[in-house]
Amino acid sequence: MKALQKFGYPLFFVIMALLPHLLDSRWQAVAITFLIFTVVALSQDITLGKSGMFNMGQALFFGMGAYTSAILNHQFGWPIIATIPLAILIPAIFGVLLAGPIVHLRGDYLLVVTIGFNIVFVQVLQNNLGGITGGPNGIFGLDSLSFFSVNLTSQLAVYYFAFLVLLLTLLVMRNLEKSKTGRALHYLREDQLAAESIGINTRIYKIFAFGLGAGIAGLAGTVFATQYAAVSPEAFEFIQSVLFFSIVLVGGSSVPGILIGVFVMFVLPEIFREFATWRYFIFGFAMIAAMILRPRGIVPATFGKIPKFLLKGGKDGVE
């Protein structure tokens, strides 16, 4: 893992920074989708992987961020860049409000509730709540990204916008893992009762995880709306939440595992276009195989350092 952090991540960043210059417009669009969905999957990891809460409604917050930017830009003329704070804040606040009454639920009970919220959200969008969501057709004709009155209309600009968001998300994840809050979330995931017995306020940390994950997903939603200059309800349906949930589970709640999961789910089907309609079928079998062969995930996350004397075959261990 240390070798990965020392060499793997810098190599990945260099490749991703140079990649769009080697691709045509179609593959640049695929690369942008990869970056966006990786950010959403990482936001899902905060609630599912880091905190152990079965949230299967992450597409709700993803869509909320996208629609916040779309409505503010289309209805009120805000520049896309100016919508970013509210695209983060509104999903985060909603995540906190949603989590408040349901965080006491565990396992499949929490799963069902979050599924219900995702379905309700899509129905609200399709019914054109307040006349501002555009109904089933969504909202089209959004402005391009602009910065200091300079319009960044190229797909290359959108790519680097998405890449910057991914870098910021990875920075948040890294700081979270090394912080007191990250340790508390890890203990919460391992054993809630034990965490409470050592003084961790599990309710507060669960709500925090929901809010943080929702805010990051909302930011990804803004990038999504910028990429397509449009939003529509079907992009945020329940099946998308299932995919993000599955990617974190199969990936092992680690950054490399999540990157592999997003690549398999969203990039490979584009490489093998003739098999694109089979991606759910193939991914389903991949999930089954991963759970049998790698029950902790493709690249299991690690936390902390186990003393050498506790390891089998260690200097002070028992052979």
Buried (B, 14 or more C-beta within 10 A) or exposed (E): EEEBEEEEBEEBBEEBEEBBEEBEEEBBBBBBBBBBBBBBBBBBBBBBBBBBBBBBBBBBBBBBBBBBBBBBBBBEEBBBBBBBEBBBBBBBBBBBEBBEEBBEBEEEEBBEBBBEBBBEBBEBBBEBEEEBBBBEEBBEEBBBBBEEEEEBEBBBBBBBBBBEBBBEBBEBBBEBBEEEBBBBBBBBBEEBEEBBEEEBEBEEBBBBBBBBBBBBBBBBBBBBBBBBBBBBBEBBBBEBBBBBBBBBBBBBBBBBBBBBBBBBBBBBBBEEEEEEEEBEEBBEEBBEEBEEEBEEBBBEBEBEEEEEEEEEEEEEEEE
